[in-house]
């Protein structure tokens, strides 16, 4: 099981990360819900990235290995 950490990021940080993950081969899916946009990233069927609109930014969950 992959450990995830939670962070608050700006829209720009989140969009840059999504772009980098896609370029790295991570499948990112986007859904539009009542609360706003939601992104999920899977690697070999395991959740490694998740972001949802939250106020003025995004609440992001990402594997600890990819965060400084």
Backbone as CSV, one residue per row, in Angstrom:
resi,resn,N_x,N_y,N_z,CA_x,CA_y,CA_z,C_x,C_y,C_z
1,UNK,0.847,-1.189,0.000,0.000,0.000,0.000,0.884,1.240,0.000
2,UNK,0.529,2.212,-0.818,1.285,3.447,-0.949,0.766,4.466,0.058
3,UNK,1.690,5.081,0.820,1.328,6.116,1.792,1.133,7.446,1.071
4,UNK,0.061,8.146,1.393,-0.222,9.452,0.803,-0.170,10.528,1.878
5,UNK,0.293,11.715,1.500,0.272,12.876,2.395,-0.682,13.901,1.811
6,UNK,-1.238,14.742,2.664,-2.189,15.769,2.214,-1.527,17.135,2.261
7,UNK,-1.810,17.943,1.246,-1.260,19.285,1.142,-2.308,20.213,0.522
8,UNK,-2.210,21.505,0.821,-2.999,22.524,0.132,-2.083,23.147,-0.908
9,UNK,-2.502,23.122,-2.183,-1.723,23.682,-3.277,-2.559,24.689,-4.034
10,UNK,-1.851,25.583,-4.716,-2.532,26.517,-5.605,-2.972,25.767,-6.857
11,UNK,-3.837,26.407,-7.628,-4.274,25.803,-8.886,-3.073,25.589,-9.810
12,UNK,-2.169,26.566,-9.868,-0.997,26.470,-10.739,-0.108,25.282,-10.345
13,UNK,0.158,25.109,-9.055,0.969,23.974,-8.588,0.311,22.644,-8.961
14,UNK,-0.998,22.586,-8.754,-1.739,21.353,-9.033,-1.716,21.030,-10.522
15,UNK,-1.978,22.017,-11.374,-1.995,21.779,-12.815,-0.615,21.382,-13.333
16,UNK,0.451,21.991,-12.814,1.808,21.622,-13.217,2.111,20.185,-12.825
17,UNK,1.694,19.796,-11.637,1.938,18.431,-11.168,1.167,17.430,-12.012
18,UNK,-0.089,17.729,-12.338,-0.891,16.833,-13.175,-0.212,16.650,-14.530
19,UNK,0.278,17.732,-15.105,0.975,17.659,-16.395,2.218,16.766,-16.291
20,UNK,3.009,16.953,-15.247,4.222,16.153,-15.055,3.891,14.678,-14.840
21,UNK,2.845,14.398,-14.084,2.456,13.011,-13.844,2.013,12.338,-15.140
22,UNK,1.222,13.047,-15.935,0.781,12.493,-17.222,1.971,12.225,-18.132
23,UNK,2.927,13.157,-18.173,4.126,12.967,-18.988,4.946,11.774,-18.479
24,UNK,4.848,11.495,-17.192,5.561,10.372,-16.592,4.831,9.045,-16.701
25,UNK,3.670,9.046,-17.354,2.948,7.806,-17.578,1.868,7.470,-16.574
26,UNK,1.570,8.379,-15.657,0.505,8.151,-14.680,-0.826,8.510,-15.339
27,UNK,-1.792,7.615,-15.220,-3.128,7.870,-15.773,-3.893,8.778,-14.817
28,UNK,-4.225,9.979,-15.289,-4.981,10.949,-14.482,-6.387,11.052,-15.056
29,UNK,-7.383,10.853,-14.193,-8.771,11.001,-14.621,-9.362,12.225,-13.929
30,UNK,-10.273,12.885,-14.617,-10.926,14.077,-14.089,-12.432,13.847,-14.060
31,UNK,-13.040,14.221,-12.961,-14.496,14.174,-12.860,-14.974,15.531,-12.373
32,UNK,-16.157,15.916,-12.790,-16.780,17.149,-12.328,-17.939,16.771,-11.434
33,UNK,-17.846,17.188,-10.190,-18.909,16.891,-9.243,-19.530,18.163,-8.722
34,UNK,-20.416,18.019,-7.785,-21.088,19.178,-7.214,-20.104,20.074,-6.475
35,UNK,-19.046,19.494,-5.920,-18.062,20.265,-5.175,-16.977,20.860,-6.045
36,UNK,-16.952,20.543,-7.323,-15.926,21.041,-8.224,-15.184,19.905,-8.903
37,UNK,-14.036,20.239,-9.470,-13.247,19.245,-10.192,-12.504,18.328,-9.227
38,UNK,-12.354,17.073,-9.653,-11.639,16.080,-8.867,-10.720,15.313,-9.805
39,UNK,-9.470,15.149,-9.419,-8.486,14.422,-10.220,-7.969,13.234,-9.427
40,UNK,-7.774,12.114,-10.132,-7.205,10.919,-9.507,-6.126,10.369,-10.413
41,UNK,-5.033,9.948,-9.805,-3.937,9.349,-10.552,-3.661,7.948,-10.051
42,UNK,-3.602,6.994,-10.981,-3.363,5.602,-10.631,-2.062,5.116,-11.243
43,UNK,-1.323,4.325,-10.464,-0.110,3.670,-10.926,-0.246,2.196,-10.579
44,UNK,-0.302,1.373,-11.596,-0.488,-0.071,-11.398,-1.723,-0.366,-10.547
45,UNK,-2.779,0.425,-10.762,-4.036,0.205,-10.063,-4.106,0.793,-8.668
46,UNK,-3.027,1.417,-8.190,-3.023,2.017,-6.856,-3.099,3.530,-6.952
47,UNK,-3.854,4.134,-6.051,-3.989,5.580,-6.010,-2.671,6.205,-5.558
48,UNK,-2.095,7.095,-6.380,-0.847,7.783,-6.031,-1.027,9.297,-5.999
49,UNK,-2.182,9.784,-6.507,-2.438,11.218,-6.551,-3.938,11.451,-6.554
50,UNK,-4.361,12.449,-5.785,-5.767,12.838,-5.770,-5.823,14.321,-5.441
51,UNK,-6.623,15.063,-6.177,-6.767,16.497,-5.920,-8.216,16.912,-6.141
52,UNK,-8.701,17.749,-5.258,-10.052,18.268,-5.380,-10.076,19.755,-5.091
53,UNK,-10.897,20.473,-5.833,-11.034,21.913,-5.592,-11.503,22.141,-4.163
54,UNK,-10.841,23.083,-3.518,-11.163,23.365,-2.124,-10.910,24.843,-1.871
55,UNK,-11.951,25.618,-1.798,-11.784,27.057,-1.594,-11.076,27.685,-2.783
56,UNK,-9.970,28.367,-2.520,-9.217,29.043,-3.571,-8.106,28.182,-4.158
57,UNK,-7.976,26.958,-3.707,-6.911,26.085,-4.194,-7.387,24.653,-4.314
58,UNK,-6.464,23.740,-4.105,-6.762,22.319,-4.205,-6.251,21.591,-2.972
59,UNK,-7.048,20.692,-2.466,-6.603,19.772,-1.434,-6.028,18.577,-2.185
60,UNK,-4.736,18.330,-1.992,-4.018,17.318,-2.760,-3.531,16.210,-1.839
61,UNK,-3.715,14.986,-2.286,-3.110,13.823,-1.625,-2.164,13.205,-2.645
62,UNK,-0.913,13.032,-2.242,0.101,12.517,-3.157,1.057,11.629,-2.374
63,UNK,1.663,10.668,-3.085,2.598,9.786,-2.402,3.747,10.591,-1.817
64,UNK,4.123,10.274,-0.610,5.142,11.001,0.130,6.485,11.032,-0.599
65,UNK,6.763,10.037,-1.412,8.026,9.956,-2.130,8.172,11.090,-3.140
66,UNK,7.080,11.673,-3.620,7.128,12.686,-4.671,7.065,14.119,-4.133
67,UNK,7.006,14.271,-2.806,6.904,15.593,-2.197,8.206,15.885,-1.466
68,UNK,8.720,17.113,-1.640,9.962,17.512,-0.949,9.733,17.608,0.526
